[in-house]
Amino acid sequence: MRLWQLLLVAALLWVPTAVFSPPTRQQELRVLISARNMLESGNFHRPEFQNQPRFRKPPMAYWMAAGGMALTRNPNCAWAGRSFFILSSLLAIFLITRIAGPSGFHTALIALFSFGFFRYAPLAETDMIQITGLLLFFYAWQRQASCLAGLGISFACLSKGPAGILIPILCLLILLQFYRPDKKFVAAVILIPLLLIGGWILYLMSEMSGLDQMQKDLNATFIHSDHTNPWYYYFYTLPVMMLPGGLWVFWKTNKKEQASPIEIRTAWAWLLVTLFLLMITVSKQRHYALLLIPPAAWLIGMRIQSRKLPGSWIFISLAAMIGMGVAGYEANTDDSLHAEFLKKARAHVQDADTIHVVGINSAVFDFHLGRHVENTTDAIAAYQRAEPGDAIIIIQPLPASSPDAVPLLSQSDGTWQRSLYRKQHFNRNLDTRSSKRE
């Protein structure tokens, strides 16, 4: 298999999802909405989400999503915001083939055909771009490319946070007992992140809520979290995230392992350091296990590297079927139907003073309607609370409570009821006349 064929496999797996899947995860919606707000305000150093500054995460994801939206001139489509994330994921696959050496294509295919990669790689989220930064560091480590290693750490840290610097530095400390890098390499690994990451922290210090929000995110990860799980959580989550590609671990090989000691030690150091850091954090979530997939796939790839891969056309065909199958499924889910309804509703609510929404994640309304919304849980209360000129959009499962009014748009599929109401402007005039008479 050639490199271009491998990248084609990746594109066939990811691009259909990026194009047809509506954004539903809060993690991705925060990125897309903050990026769109950057473009609208022209302020690229102060991300905002739902009228609040968003400093709990570093800015790299927002910049990448905003770049894709600006390049395509389409800030209201998820695929535009995801475009640079797809390119980052393709770069990650390229780096895996180079890092893993003789087992590069085996390793890349194991990662590609894992649930983790084809679920999260097409999305505008922080996990995969952090992985790209970490891969860039290990690629530079092998070649003693000092500046590139420092940039990899900086990219990883500015993508998601502390793991981007802790994983490379701890791995480097472990591997120093076996391999002595050039002093310039160590200096660049320390100084370049210090300048780039330190610059962002200095900026946060000038923002009133910057450091406070960053501290809240660190507390939510390491101290108090809504996503607590047992310490062994990743021991059973990683195998699930690696299906079906990880099943190659059971592929018998007749030849002895041919990997070099440096490859084995690097892969094990990478895996164990990452696992240790994930285990000691209080917050344990499924998508965090993505960080474990590259080194785990590398170890499996080294085990089976002596085995000949099937023909390239098999992987290309599989990728096409999986990619279109996932895209077809995504295009017919309830989330996709919600998105279509909100796109129709958008033209009717642009002049509304306030948009009151009831039902699903308020960020979904915010993204598809293109503006901030007021969220509540009761349809009748939302209509009563609305002022003349306001819009009320309700998406709730049947049977649903509805205001005693005629909706401007209505859609029901037997499972969900979607409705759009407008409070009429003449109500305000009637209220004014009544007050004058009194």
C-alpha positions in Angstrom: 0.0 0.0 0.0 1.3 3.5 -0.9 1.0 6.6 1.1 -1.6 8.3 -1.2 -3.8 5.2 -1.0 -3.6 5.2 2.8 -4.6 8.9 2.9 -7.4 8.1 0.4 -8.7 5.5 2.9 -8.6 8.1 5.6 -10.5 10.6 3.5 -13.2 8.1 2.5 -13.7 7.2 6.2 -13.9 10.8 7.5 -15.0 13.3 4.8 -18.6 11.9 4.5 -19.1 12.3 8.2 -17.6 15.8 8.2 -20.0 16.8 5.4 -23.3 15.1 6.4 -23.2 14.8 10.2 -24.8 17.7 12.1 -22.9 18.9 15.1 -24.5 17.6 18.3 -21.7 17.2 20.9 -21.3 20.1 23.2 -17.5 19.8 22.8 -17.7 20.5 19.1 -20.5 23.1 19.3 -18.4 25.2 21.6 -15.6 25.2 19.1 -17.8 26.0 16.0 -19.9 28.7 17.7 -16.8 30.3 19.3 -15.1 30.3 15.9 -18.1 31.8 14.2 -18.2 34.5 16.8 -14.6 35.3 16.2 -15.3 35.9 12.5 -18.3 38.1 13.2 -16.5 40.2 15.8 -13.1 40.2 14.2 -11.6 39.5 17.6 -9.4 36.4 17.3 -7.8 36.5 20.7 -11.0 36.6 22.8 -13.2 33.6 22.0 -16.8 33.8 23.1 -19.5 31.2 23.5 -23.1 32.2 24.1 -22.2 35.7 25.0 -19.6 34.6 27.5 -15.8 34.6 27.2 -14.4 31.1 26.5 -11.0 30.7 28.1 -11.4 27.3 29.6 -9.7 25.7 26.6 -6.6 27.0 24.7 -7.4 28.8 21.4 -6.0 26.5 18.7 -9.2 24.7 18.0 -11.1 28.0 17.6 -8.5 29.4 15.3 -8.6 26.3 13.1 -12.4 26.3 12.9 -12.4 30.0 12.1 -9.8 29.5 9.5 -11.9 26.9 7.7 -15.0 29.0 7.9 -13.1 32.1 6.5 -11.5 30.1 3.7 -14.8 28.6 2.5 -16.7 31.8 3.3 -19.3 29.6 5.0 -19.4 30.2 8.8 -22.8 28.5 9.2 -21.9 25.0 8.0 -20.2 22.4 10.2 -18.1 21.0 7.3 -16.4 24.4 6.8 -15.3 24.5 10.5 -14.2 20.9 10.3 -12.1 21.2 7.2 -8.8 22.1 8.9 -9.4 19.4 11.5 -9.7 16.8 8.7 -6.3 18.0 7.3 -4.8 17.8 10.8 -6.1 14.2 11.1 -4.6 13.3 7.7 -1.3 14.8 8.9 -1.6 12.5 11.9 -1.9 9.5 9.7 1.1 10.6 7.7 3.2 11.1 10.9 2.2 7.6 12.2 3.5 6.0 9.1 6.8 7.8 9.5 7.1 7.3 13.3 6.3 3.6 13.3 9.0 2.8 10.6 8.6 -0.7 9.1 5.3 -1.2 10.9 4.0 2.3 9.8 1.2 1.1 7.4 0.1 -1.6 9.8 -0.1 0.9 12.6 -1.9 3.5 10.6 -4.5 1.0 9.4 -5.1 -0.2 12.9 -5.7 3.4 14.1 -7.8 4.3 11.0 -10.1 1.3 11.4 -10.7 2.0 15.1 -14.0 3.3 16.4 -12.1 6.2 18.1 -10.6 7.6 14.9 -13.6 7.3 12.6 -15.9 8.7 15.2 -13.8 11.7 16.4 -11.3 12.4 13.7 -13.8 14.2 11.4 -15.1 16.5 14.1 -14.0 20.0 15.1 -12.8 18.9 18.6 -9.6 19.2 20.5 -8.6 15.6 21.0 -7.5 14.7 17.5 -5.5 17.9 16.9 -3.7 17.4 20.3 -2.8 13.9 19.0 -1.4 15.5 15.9 0.8 17.8 18.0 2.1 14.8 20.0 2.8 12.8 16.9 4.8 15.8 15.5 6.9 15.7 18.7 7.7 12.0 18.4 8.4 12.4 14.7 10.9 15.2 15.5 12.3 13.2 18.5 13.3 10.4 16.2 15.0 12.8 13.8 16.4 15.2 16.5 14.6 18.1 14.8 14.6 20.4 17.8 12.4 23.3 16.5 9.8 20.9 15.1 9.7 19.1 18.5 9.1 22.3 20.3 6.4 23.3 17.8 4.7 19.9 18.3 4.5 20.3 22.0 3.2 23.9 21.7 0.6 22.8 19.2 -0.5 20.0 21.4 -0.7 22.1 24.5 -2.5 25.0 22.8 -5.0 22.5 21.3 -6.3 21.1 24.6 -4.1 21.7 27.6 -1.5 20.3 30.0 -1.4 16.8 28.5 0.2 18.3 25.4 3.3 19.1 27.4 3.3 16.5 30.1 3.2 13.5 27.8 6.2 14.5 25.7 8.3 15.8 28.6 7.7 12.7 30.8 8.4 10.4 27.8 11.6 12.3 27.1 12.7 12.0 30.7 12.1 8.2 30.6 13.9 7.8 27.3 16.9 9.9 28.4 18.3 6.9 30.3 18.6 5.0 26.9 19.3 7.8 24.4 21.0 11.1 24.9 19.7 13.8 22.6 21.6 16.8 21.5 21.6 19.7 24.0 20.1 22.0 21.3 17.2 19.5 21.1 16.5 19.7 24.8 16.8 23.5 24.8 14.3 23.9 21.9 11.9 21.5 23.5 11.9 23.7 26.6 12.2 27.2 25.1 9.8 27.1 22.2 6.8 25.9 24.3 7.9 28.3 27.0 7.6 31.2 24.6 4.4 30.2 22.8 2.4 28.7 25.7 3.8 31.4 28.0 2.6 34.1 25.7 -0.9 32.7 25.9 -0.8 32.5 29.7 0.5 36.1 29.8 -2.5 37.2 27.7 -4.8 35.3 30.1 -3.4 37.3 33.0 -4.5 40.5 31.3 -8.0 39.2 30.9 -10.3 39.6 33.9 -11.7 36.1 33.7 -9.0 34.4 31.7 -7.0 32.7 34.5 -10.1 32.0 36.5 -11.7 30.1 33.7 -8.5 28.1 33.0 -8.3 27.3 36.7 -12.0 26.0 36.5 -11.1 23.7 33.7 -8.1 22.3 35.5 -10.2 21.8 38.6 -12.9 20.0 36.5 -10.2 17.7 35.1 -8.0 17.0 38.2 -10.1 17.8 41.3 -13.8 18.0 40.9 -15.5 16.4 37.9 -19.0 15.4 36.7 -17.3 12.5 34.7 -15.9 10.4 37.5 -15.1 6.7 36.7 -13.0 4.0 38.3 -9.2 4.2 38.0 -9.3 1.2 35.7 -11.8 2.9 33.3 -9.4 3.0 30.4 -8.4 -0.7 30.6 -11.8 -1.6 29.2 -12.5 1.7 27.3 -9.4 1.5 25.1 -10.2 -2.0 23.7 -13.7 -0.8 22.7 -12.3 2.4 21.2 -9.9 0.4 19.1 -12.5 -1.9 17.6 -12.4 -3.4 15.0 -8.8 -2.5 14.0 -7.5 -3.5 17.4 -8.5 -7.1 16.7 -5.3 -7.5 14.8 -3.7 -8.1 18.1 -5.0 -11.6 17.8 -3.4 -12.1 14.4 -0.9 -14.9 14.7 2.6 -14.3 13.3 5.1 -16.9 12.5 8.2 -14.7 12.5 9.9 -13.1 15.4 9.3 -9.5 16.2 11.6 -7.4 14.0 11.1 -4.0 15.7 14.2 -2.2 17.0 14.6 -1.6 20.7 14.2 2.2 20.4 10.8 1.7 18.7 9.6 -0.7 21.4 10.8 1.5 24.3 9.3 4.6 22.7 6.0 3.0 22.1 5.8 1.6 25.6 6.9 4.8 27.3 4.3 6.8 25.3 1.5 4.3 26.2 2.3 4.0 29.9 2.9 7.7 30.5 -0.4 8.5 28.8 -2.2 5.8 30.7 -0.8 6.9 34.0 -1.8 10.6 33.4 -5.3 9.6 32.4 -5.7 7.3 35.4 -4.7 9.9 38.0 -7.1 12.6 36.6 -10.5 12.7 38.2 -12.3 13.3 35.0 -12.4 10.2 32.9 -14.3 10.3 29.6 -14.4 8.0 26.6 -12.9 10.4 24.1 -9.8 10.9 26.3 -8.9 7.3 25.4 -8.0 8.6 21.9 -4.6 9.6 23.3 -3.9 5.9 23.9 -4.7 4.7 20.4 -1.5 5.7 18.5 1.0 4.0 20.9 -1.3 1.0 21.3 -1.7 0.7 17.6 2.1 1.0 17.2 2.7 -1.9 19.6 0.2 -4.1 17.7 1.6 -2.9 14.4 5.1 -4.0 15.4 3.8 -7.4 16.4 2.3 -8.1 13.0 4.6 -6.1 10.7 6.0 -9.2 9.2 2.6 -10.2 7.9 1.7 -9.1 4.4 -1.3 -6.7 4.2 -4.2 -7.5 1.9 -4.6 -5.6 -1.4 -5.0 -1.9 -1.2 -8.4 -2.1 -2.9 -9.8 -4.0 0.0 -9.1 -1.2 2.5 -10.3 1.4 0.0 -13.6 -0.4 -0.6 -14.1 -1.0 3.2 -13.4 2.7 3.9 -15.9 3.8 1.2 -18.6 1.5 2.6 -18.0 2.5 6.2 -17.7 6.2 5.4 -20.9 6.3 3.3 -22.7 4.0 5.8 -21.9 6.3 8.7 -22.8 9.4 6.7 -26.1 7.8 5.6 -27.0 6.9 9.2 -26.0 10.4 10.4 -28.2 12.0 7.7 -31.3 10.2 8.9 -31.0 10.6 12.6 -33.2 12.8 14.8 -30.3 15.2 15.1 -30.3 15.7 11.3 -34.1 16.3 11.3 -33.7 18.9 14.1 -31.0 20.6 12.0 -33.1 20.8 8.9 -36.0 22.3 10.8 -33.8 24.9 12.5 -32.4 25.9 9.1 -35.9 26.5 7.8 -36.8 28.4 11.0 -33.7 30.6 10.7 -35.2 32.9 8.0 -38.3 33.5 10.2 -36.4 34.5 13.4 -33.6 36.8 12.2 -35.5 39.9 13.2 -36.7 38.6 16.5 -35.5 40.6 19.5 -35.0 37.4 21.5 -35.2 33.7 20.6 -36.6 31.4 23.4 -35.9 27.7 22.9 -37.2 24.6 24.6 -35.9 21.1 24.4 -32.6 19.9 23.1 -29.1 21.3 23.8 -29.3 25.1 23.5 -26.0 25.2 21.7 -27.6 23.2 18.8 -30.2 26.1 18.4 -27.4 28.6 18.7 -25.4 27.1 15.9 -28.1 26.5 13.4 -30.0 29.8 14.1 -26.8 31.8 14.0 -27.3 33.7 17.2 -27.5 33.4 21.0 -30.7 32.0 22.4 -32.5 31.9 25.8 -33.1 28.4 27.0 -35.9 27.0 29.2 -37.5 23.6 29.8 -41.2 24.5 29.6 -42.9 25.3 26.3 -45.9 27.1 27.8 -43.8 29.1 30.2 -41.4 30.1 27.3 -44.3 31.5 25.3 -45.7 33.4 28.3 -42.3 34.8 29.1 -41.7 36.0 25.5 -42.1 39.7 24.7 -43.9 40.9 21.5 -41.6 40.4 18.6 -39.8 37.4 20.2 -39.5 34.0 18.6 -40.2 30.7 20.4 -38.8 27.4 19.0 -39.8 24.1 20.6 -38.2 20.7 19.9 -39.5 18.1 22.3 -40.5 14.4 22.2 -44.1 13.4 21.9 -46.5 13.7 23.7 -45.6 17.4 24.0 -47.1 20.4 25.8 -47.6 23.4 23.5 -48.7 27.0 23.8 -52.3 27.8 22.9 -51.3 29.5 19.7 -50.9 28.7 16.0 -47.3 27.9 15.1 -45.6 29.6 12.2 -43.8 26.4 11.3 -44.6 22.9 12.6 -43.2 19.5 12.0 -43.9 16.1 13.6 -42.4 12.7 12.8 -44.3 10.7 15.3 -41.4 10.8 17.8 -40.6 14.5 17.9 -42.6 17.7 17.7 -40.9 20.8 16.3 -42.6 24.1 16.4 -41.9 27.8 15.7 -44.0 30.6 17.2 -43.8 34.4 17.0 -45.3 36.8 19.5 -47.1 39.3 17.4 -45.9 42.9 17.4 -49.4 44.4 17.6 -49.7 43.0 21.1 -47.2 45.7 22.2 -49.4 48.4 20.6 -52.5 47.1 22.4 -50.7 47.1 25.7 -49.5 50.7 25.0 -53.0 51.9 24.2 -54.4 50.3 27.3 -51.8 52.0 29.5 -52.6 55.4 27.9 -56.3 55.0 28.6 -55.7 54.2 32.2 
